[in-house]
Amino acid sequence: MVNKSLRSGKRKLVKTPGSKYKYRKVSDKPNYAHCANCDNPLPGVIRGTTVEVRKSSKSQRSPNRPYGGQLCSPCLRRKLINASR
């Protein structure tokens, strides 16, 4: 048995097909996407690994508006108002 306290990351005990138990590394969930201006989490942007994001449909990945997935809606509104002035 390996000392778990020396390893980095979470591990889970799983039963293999040969009826043995082994530790398997549990990957961490990625962080939420954040707004480029205010650094708040972006609503409507999928939270997952790059493989999970690529497998999801395009409408699930980010909002369908200008700067969708980069700016939150209040920051985008401010940007558009300042650009029209």
N, CA, C and O atoms as CSV, one atom per row, in Angstrom:
chain,resi,resn,atom,element,x,y,z
A,1,MET,N,N,0.846,-1.182,0.000
A,1,MET,CA,C,0.000,0.000,0.000
A,1,MET,C,C,0.887,1.239,0.000
A,1,MET,O,O,1.861,1.315,0.750
A,2,VAL,N,N,0.546,2.207,-0.843
A,2,VAL,CA,C,1.324,3.430,-0.977
A,2,VAL,C,C,0.775,4.480,-0.027
A,2,VAL,O,O,-0.435,4.578,0.175
A,3,ASN,N,N,1.679,5.269,0.560
A,3,ASN,CA,C,1.260,6.342,1.454
A,3,ASN,C,C,0.579,7.433,0.631
A,3,ASN,O,O,1.235,8.094,-0.175
A,4,LYS,N,N,-0.720,7.630,0.820
A,4,LYS,CA,C,-1.485,8.579,0.027
A,4,LYS,C,C,-1.139,10.025,0.347
A,4,LYS,O,O,-1.356,10.903,-0.488
A,5,SER,N,N,-0.611,10.293,1.525
A,5,SER,CA,C,-0.344,11.675,1.904
A,5,SER,C,C,0.807,12.280,1.108
A,5,SER,O,O,0.930,13.503,1.043
A,6,LEU,N,N,1.655,11.444,0.499
A,6,LEU,CA,C,2.788,11.960,-0.261
A,6,LEU,C,C,2.417,12.303,-1.702
A,6,LEU,O,O,3.197,12.950,-2.401
A,7,ARG,N,N,1.252,11.883,-2.150
A,7,ARG,CA,C,0.877,12.096,-3.543
A,7,ARG,C,C,0.067,13.378,-3.693
A,7,ARG,O,O,-0.611,13.823,-2.766
A,8,SER,N,N,0.157,13.956,-4.881
A,8,SER,CA,C,-0.629,15.149,-5.159
A,8,SER,C,C,-1.904,14.739,-5.889
A,8,SER,O,O,-1.896,13.778,-6.658
A,9,GLY,N,N,-2.968,15.440,-5.662
A,9,GLY,CA,C,-4.238,15.163,-6.318
A,9,GLY,C,C,-5.059,14.135,-5.564
A,9,GLY,O,O,-4.553,13.425,-4.696
A,10,LYS,N,N,-6.337,14.067,-5.912
A,10,LYS,CA,C,-7.245,13.140,-5.255
A,10,LYS,C,C,-7.149,11.771,-5.913
A,10,LYS,O,O,-6.896,11.662,-7.113
A,11,ARG,N,N,-7.353,10.740,-5.123
A,11,ARG,CA,C,-7.332,9.374,-5.633
A,11,ARG,C,C,-8.553,8.627,-5.115
A,11,ARG,O,O,-9.068,8.897,-4.030
A,12,LYS,N,N,-8.995,7.674,-5.937
A,12,LYS,CA,C,-10.186,6.910,-5.616
A,12,LYS,C,C,-9.857,5.434,-5.735
A,12,LYS,O,O,-9.158,5.031,-6.664
A,13,LEU,N,N,-10.345,4.627,-4.816
A,13,LEU,CA,C,-10.109,3.195,-4.833
A,13,LEU,C,C,-11.138,2.543,-5.746
A,13,LEU,O,O,-12.340,2.673,-5.512
A,14,VAL,N,N,-10.676,1.828,-6.806
A,14,VAL,CA,C,-11.576,1.167,-7.748
A,14,VAL,C,C,-11.222,-0.311,-7.842
A,14,VAL,O,O,-10.075,-0.704,-7.629
A,15,LYS,N,N,-12.212,-1.114,-8.160
A,15,LYS,CA,C,-11.999,-2.553,-8.318
A,15,LYS,C,C,-11.759,-2.857,-9.790
A,15,LYS,O,O,-12.565,-2.487,-10.644
A,16,THR,N,N,-10.658,-3.529,-10.084
A,16,THR,CA,C,-10.310,-3.870,-11.465
A,16,THR,C,C,-11.033,-5.156,-11.868
A,16,THR,O,O,-11.565,-5.860,-11.010
A,17,PRO,N,N,-11.056,-5.469,-13.178
A,17,PRO,CA,C,-11.693,-6.720,-13.612
A,17,PRO,C,C,-11.054,-7.968,-13.012
A,17,PRO,O,O,-11.710,-9.007,-12.926
A,18,GLY,N,N,-9.785,-7.893,-12.594
A,18,GLY,CA,C,-9.120,-9.036,-11.982
A,18,GLY,C,C,-9.384,-9.151,-10.495
A,18,GLY,O,O,-8.660,-9.859,-9.796
A,19,SER,N,N,-10.405,-8.470,-9.996
A,19,SER,CA,C,-10.811,-8.482,-8.585
A,19,SER,C,C,-9.736,-7.932,-7.648
A,19,SER,O,O,-9.664,-8.331,-6.486
A,20,LYS,N,N,-8.918,-7.039,-8.138
A,20,LYS,CA,C,-7.946,-6.353,-7.295
A,20,LYS,C,C,-8.397,-4.908,-7.132
A,20,LYS,O,O,-9.153,-4.384,-7.950
A,21,TYR,N,N,-7.928,-4.281,-6.078
A,21,TYR,CA,C,-8.253,-2.881,-5.848
A,21,TYR,C,C,-7.033,-2.028,-6.127
A,21,TYR,O,O,-5.931,-2.336,-5.673
A,22,LYS,N,N,-7.235,-0.949,-6.879
A,22,LYS,CA,C,-6.149,-0.028,-7.197
A,22,LYS,C,C,-6.653,1.398,-7.015
A,22,LYS,O,O,-7.854,1.665,-7.040
A,23,TYR,N,N,-5.692,2.308,-6.830
A,23,TYR,CA,C,-6.047,3.719,-6.747
A,23,TYR,C,C,-6.043,4.325,-8.133
A,23,TYR,O,O,-5.123,4.093,-8.918
A,24,ARG,N,N,-7.064,5.096,-8.433
A,24,ARG,CA,C,-7.150,5.805,-9.703
A,24,ARG,C,C,-7.217,7.288,-9.408
A,24,ARG,O,O,-7.929,7.710,-8.497
A,25,LYS,N,N,-6.483,8.082,-10.168
A,25,LYS,CA,C,-6.453,9.521,-9.954
A,25,LYS,C,C,-7.774,10.142,-10.390
A,25,LYS,O,O,-8.292,9.821,-11.461
A,26,VAL,N,N,-8.311,11.015,-9.576
A,26,VAL,CA,C,-9.545,11.733,-9.889
A,26,VAL,C,C,-9.142,13.108,-10.378
A,26,VAL,O,O,-8.513,13.873,-9.648
A,27,SER,N,N,-9.506,13.427,-11.626
A,27,SER,CA,C,-9.112,14.721,-12.179
A,27,SER,C,C,-9.999,15.826,-11.610
A,27,SER,O,O,-11.196,15.629,-11.399
A,28,ASP,N,N,-9.399,16.984,-11.366
A,28,ASP,CA,C,-10.140,18.116,-10.823
A,28,ASP,C,C,-10.982,18.762,-11.911
A,28,ASP,O,O,-10.642,18.718,-13.093
A,29,LYS,N,N,-12.087,19.361,-11.488
A,29,LYS,CA,C,-12.918,20.090,-12.439
A,29,LYS,C,C,-12.254,21.410,-12.767
A,29,LYS,O,O,-11.686,22.047,-11.880
A,30,PRO,N,N,-12.311,21.838,-14.018
A,30,PRO,CA,C,-11.730,23.137,-14.353
A,30,PRO,C,C,-12.539,24.280,-13.744
A,30,PRO,O,O,-13.713,24.112,-13.414
A,31,ASN,N,N,-11.910,25.430,-13.600
A,31,ASN,CA,C,-12.586,26.593,-13.045
A,31,ASN,C,C,-13.581,27.163,-14.045
A,31,ASN,O,O,-13.573,26.820,-15.227
A,32,TYR,N,N,-14.439,28.048,-13.534
A,32,TYR,CA,C,-15.390,28.728,-14.388
A,32,TYR,C,C,-14.661,29.732,-15.272
A,32,TYR,O,O,-13.590,30.220,-14.911
A,33,ALA,N,N,-15.240,30.038,-16.426
A,33,ALA,CA,C,-14.707,31.108,-17.262
A,33,ALA,C,C,-15.027,32.440,-16.592
A,33,ALA,O,O,-16.100,32.597,-16.008
A,34,HIS,N,N,-14.109,33.398,-16.670
A,34,HIS,CA,C,-14.284,34.685,-16.003
A,34,HIS,C,C,-14.319,35.815,-17.012
A,34,HIS,O,O,-13.737,35.721,-18.092
A,35,CYS,N,N,-15.013,36.891,-16.646
A,35,CYS,CA,C,-15.112,38.083,-17.478
A,35,CYS,C,C,-13.742,38.755,-17.567
A,35,CYS,O,O,-12.999,38.797,-16.587
A,36,ALA,N,N,-13.416,39.279,-18.745
A,36,ALA,CA,C,-12.115,39.918,-18.952
A,36,ALA,C,C,-12.034,41.264,-18.237
A,36,ALA,O,O,-10.935,41.713,-17.912
A,37,ASN,N,N,-13.170,41.920,-17.982
A,37,ASN,CA,C,-13.161,43.227,-17.320
A,37,ASN,C,C,-13.265,43.115,-15.802
A,37,ASN,O,O,-12.382,43.574,-15.077
A,38,CYS,N,N,-14.349,42.502,-15.326
A,38,CYS,CA,C,-14.646,42.531,-13.895
A,38,CYS,C,C,-14.235,41.250,-13.175
A,38,CYS,O,O,-14.309,41.201,-11.947
A,39,ASP,N,N,-13.812,40.229,-13.883
A,39,ASP,CA,C,-13.330,38.970,-13.313
A,39,ASP,C,C,-14.415,38.188,-12.572
A,39,ASP,O,O,-14.100,37.363,-11.714
A,40,ASN,N,N,-15.680,38.434,-12.889
A,40,ASN,CA,C,-16.774,37.646,-12.328
A,40,ASN,C,C,-16.980,36.396,-13.182
A,40,ASN,O,O,-16.675,36.415,-14.374
A,41,PRO,N,N,-17.492,35.307,-12.596
A,41,PRO,CA,C,-17.757,34.106,-13.407
A,41,PRO,C,C,-18.799,34.392,-14.486
A,41,PRO,O,O,-19.785,35.089,-14.244
A,42,LEU,N,N,-18.568,33.849,-15.669
A,42,LEU,CA,C,-19.475,34.087,-16.787
A,42,LEU,C,C,-20.629,33.097,-16.762
A,42,LEU,O,O,-20.398,31.888,-16.748
A,43,PRO,N,N,-21.880,33.587,-16.756
A,43,PRO,CA,C,-23.012,32.677,-16.847
A,43,PRO,C,C,-23.197,32.226,-18.293
A,43,PRO,O,O,-22.932,32.986,-19.225
A,44,GLY,N,N,-23.646,31.008,-18.474
A,44,GLY,CA,C,-23.932,30.512,-19.813
A,44,GLY,C,C,-22.747,29.891,-20.522
A,44,GLY,O,O,-22.883,29.440,-21.660
A,45,VAL,N,N,-21.570,29.853,-19.875
A,45,VAL,CA,C,-20.396,29.240,-20.486
A,45,VAL,C,C,-20.175,27.897,-19.811
A,45,VAL,O,O,-20.164,27.807,-18.583
A,46,ILE,N,N,-19.998,26.857,-20.610
A,46,ILE,CA,C,-19.882,25.505,-20.077
A,46,ILE,C,C,-18.600,25.358,-19.263
A,46,ILE,O,O,-17.567,25.933,-19.603
A,47,ARG,N,N,-18.680,24.583,-18.189
A,47,ARG,CA,C,-17.529,24.333,-17.324
A,47,ARG,C,C,-17.127,22.880,-17.516
A,47,ARG,O,O,-17.835,21.974,-17.077
A,48,GLY,N,N,-16.003,22.658,-18.165
A,48,GLY,CA,C,-15.557,21.295,-18.404
A,48,GLY,C,C,-14.172,21.280,-19.004
A,48,GLY,O,O,-13.593,22.326,-19.294
A,49,THR,N,N,-13.648,20.083,-19.186
A,49,THR,CA,C,-12.339,19.945,-19.805
A,49,THR,C,C,-12.451,20.294,-21.282
A,49,THR,O,O,-13.554,20.419,-21.815
A,50,THR,N,N,-11.319,20.449,-21.933
A,50,THR,CA,C,-11.347,20.821,-23.347
A,50,THR,C,C,-12.057,19.769,-24.183
A,50,THR,O,O,-12.736,20.102,-25.154
A,51,VAL,N,N,-11.906,18.498,-23.814
A,51,VAL,CA,C,-12.580,17.427,-24.550
A,51,VAL,C,C,-14.088,17.527,-24.357
A,51,VAL,O,O,-14.842,17.382,-25.319
A,52,GLU,N,N,-14.535,17.770,-23.139
A,52,GLU,CA,C,-15.971,17.895,-22.877
A,52,GLU,C,C,-16.561,19.098,-23.599
A,52,GLU,O,O,-17.671,19.028,-24.127
A,53,VAL,N,N,-15.820,20.197,-23.623
A,53,VAL,CA,C,-16.308,21.405,-24.281
A,53,VAL,C,C,-16.408,21.175,-25.781
A,53,VAL,O,O,-17.380,21.594,-26.410
A,54,ARG,N,N,-15.411,20.513,-26.357
A,54,ARG,CA,C,-15.415,20.255,-27.795
A,54,ARG,C,C,-16.558,19.331,-28.195
A,54,ARG,O,O,-17.116,19.476,-29.283
A,55,LYS,N,N,-16.916,18.378,-27.326
A,55,LYS,CA,C,-17.986,17.430,-27.642
A,55,LYS,C,C,-19.374,18.057,-27.517
A,55,LYS,O,O,-20.329,17.550,-28.105
A,56,SER,N,N,-19.504,19.145,-26.767
A,56,SER,CA,C,-20.814,19.768,-26.585
A,56,SER,C,C,-21.180,20.579,-27.823
A,56,SER,O,O,-20.317,20.920,-28.631
A,57,SER,N,N,-22.460,20.880,-27.960
A,57,SER,CA,C,-22.907,21.634,-29.126
A,57,SER,C,C,-22.463,23.090,-29.020
A,57,SER,O,O,-22.159,23.575,-27.931
A,58,LYS,N,N,-22.428,23.779,-30.151
A,58,LYS,CA,C,-21.912,25.152,-30.185
A,58,LYS,C,C,-22.781,26.095,-29.359
A,58,LYS,O,O,-22.275,27.051,-28.771
A,59,SER,N,N,-24.094,25.830,-29.311
A,59,SER,CA,C,-24.985,26.707,-28.554
A,59,SER,C,C,-24.784,26.560,-27.045
A,59,SER,O,O,-25.139,27.462,-26.286
A,60,GLN,N,N,-24.219,25.433,-26.604
A,60,GLN,CA,C,-23.981,25.237,-25.174
A,60,GLN,C,C,-22.661,25.855,-24.731
A,60,GLN,O,O,-22.487,26.127,-23.543
A,61,ARG,N,N,-21.722,26.086,-25.655
A,61,ARG,CA,C,-20.379,26.525,-25.274
A,61,ARG,C,C,-20.353,27.951,-24.750
A,61,ARG,O,O,-19.756,28.212,-23.706
A,62,SER,N,N,-20.985,28.873,-25.453
A,62,SER,CA,C,-20.970,30.265,-25.017
A,62,SER,C,C,-22.202,30.970,-25.547
A,62,SER,O,O,-22.824,30.485,-26.491
A,63,PRO,N,N,-22.575,32.110,-24.961
A,63,PRO,CA,C,-23.747,32.852,-25.427
A,63,PRO,C,C,-23.556,33.357,-26.855
A,63,PRO,O,O,-22.440,33.658,-27.278
A,64,ASN,N,N,-24.653,33.441,-27.579
A,64,ASN,CA,C,-24.619,33.853,-28.980
A,64,ASN,C,C,-24.828,35.362,-29.071
A,64,ASN,O,O,-25.896,35.821,-29.478
A,65,ARG,N,N,-23.814,36.128,-28.695
A,65,ARG,CA,C,-23.847,37.586,-28.781
A,65,ARG,C,C,-22.411,38.060,-28.949
A,65,ARG,O,O,-21.484,37.275,-28.750
A,66,PRO,N,N,-22.202,39.323,-29.310
A,66,PRO,CA,C,-20.822,39.819,-29.437
A,66,PRO,C,C,-20.085,39.692,-28.110
A,66,PRO,O,O,-20.651,39.979,-27.054
A,67,TYR,N,N,-18.845,39.269,-28.156
A,67,TYR,CA,C,-18.001,39.033,-26.975
A,67,TYR,C,C,-18.592,37.980,-26.045
A,67,TYR,O,O,-18.302,37.985,-24.848
A,68,GLY,N,N,-19.417,37.077,-26.574
A,68,GLY,CA,C,-19.979,36.002,-25.767
A,68,GLY,C,C,-18.883,35.050,-25.327
A,68,GLY,O,O,-18.120,34.566,-26.162
A,69,GLY,N,N,-18.787,34.775,-24.047
A,69,GLY,CA,C,-17.746,33.918,-23.522
A,69,GLY,C,C,-16.504,34.682,-23.098
A,69,GLY,O,O,-15.556,34.079,-22.594
A,70,GLN,N,N,-16.486,36.007,-23.291
A,70,GLN,CA,C,-15.346,36.831,-22.887
A,70,GLN,C,C,-15.753,37.938,-21.925
A,70,GLN,O,O,-15.031,38.231,-20.973
A,71,LEU,N,N,-16.913,38.555,-22.170
A,71,LEU,CA,C,-17.414,39.627,-21.302
A,71,LEU,C,C,-18.785,39.246,-20.763
A,71,LEU,O,O,-19.573,38.593,-21.446
A,72,CYS,N,N,-19.060,39.662,-19.530
A,72,CYS,CA,C,-20.404,39.460,-18.986
A,72,CYS,C,C,-21.328,40.527,-19.587
A,72,CYS,O,O,-20.853,41.499,-20.174
A,73,SER,N,N,-22.625,40.348,-19.443
A,73,SER,CA,C,-23.567,41.243,-20.096
A,73,SER,C,C,-23.489,42.683,-19.587
A,73,SER,O,O,-23.604,43.592,-20.409
A,74,PRO,N,N,-23.297,42.964,-18.271
A,74,PRO,CA,C,-23.173,44.365,-17.853
A,74,PRO,C,C,-21.932,45.052,-18.440
A,74,PRO,O,O,-21.998,46.217,-18.832
A,75,CYS,N,N,-20.805,44.338,-18.500
A,75,CYS,CA,C,-19.583,44.926,-19.069
A,75,CYS,C,C,-19.744,45.162,-20.566
A,75,CYS,O,O,-19.263,46.167,-21.090
A,76,LEU,N,N,-20.415,44.246,-21.256
A,76,LEU,CA,C,-20.658,44.419,-22.688
A,76,LEU,C,C,-21.567,45.616,-22.923
A,76,LEU,O,O,-21.347,46.391,-23.854
A,77,ARG,N,N,-22.588,45.770,-22.083
A,77,ARG,CA,C,-23.505,46.900,-22.225
A,77,ARG,C,C,-22.751,48.217,-22.062
A,77,ARG,O,O,-22.943,49.152,-22.839
A,78,ARG,N,N,-21.879,48.284,-21.030
A,78,ARG,CA,C,-21.074,49.494,-20.821
A,78,ARG,C,C,-20.164,49.763,-22.005
A,78,ARG,O,O,-20.007,50.910,-22.424
A,79,LYS,N,N,-19.559,48.707,-22.550
A,79,LYS,CA,C,-18.648,48.854,-23.680
A,79,LYS,C,C,-19.378,49.385,-24.907
A,79,LYS,O,O,-18.865,50.260,-25.605
A,80,LEU,N,N,-20.576,48.861,-25.176
A,80,LEU,CA,C,-21.332,49.311,-26.342
A,80,LEU,C,C,-21.810,50.749,-26.177
A,80,LEU,O,O,-21.812,51.512,-27.143
A,81,ILE,N,N,-22.215,51.130,-24.962
A,81,ILE,CA,C,-22.656,52.512,-24.716
A,81,ILE,C,C,-21.491,53.470,-24.898
A,81,ILE,O,O,-21.650,54.526,-25.511
A,82,ASN,N,N,-20.315,53.117,-24.371
A,82,ASN,CA,C,-19.141,53.987,-24.525
A,82,ASN,C,C,-18.683,54.082,-25.972
A,82,ASN,O,O,-18.183,55.125,-26.394
A,83,ALA,N,N,-18.848,53.001,-26.743
A,83,ALA,CA,C,-18.433,53.022,-28.145
A,83,ALA,C,C,-19.369,53.881,-28.986
A,83,ALA,O,O,-18.936,54.471,-29.976
A,84,SER,N,N,-20.647,53.964,-28.609
A,84,SER,CA,C,-21.600,54.749,-29.403
A,84,SER,C,C,-21.514,56.236,-29.087
A,84,SER,O,O,-22.047,57.052,-29.839
A,85,ARG,N,N,-20.856,56.607,-27.993
A,85,ARG,CA,C,-20.765,58.023,-27.628
A,85,ARG,C,C,-19.759,58.754,-28.448
A,85,ARG,O,O,-19.566,59.955,-28.262
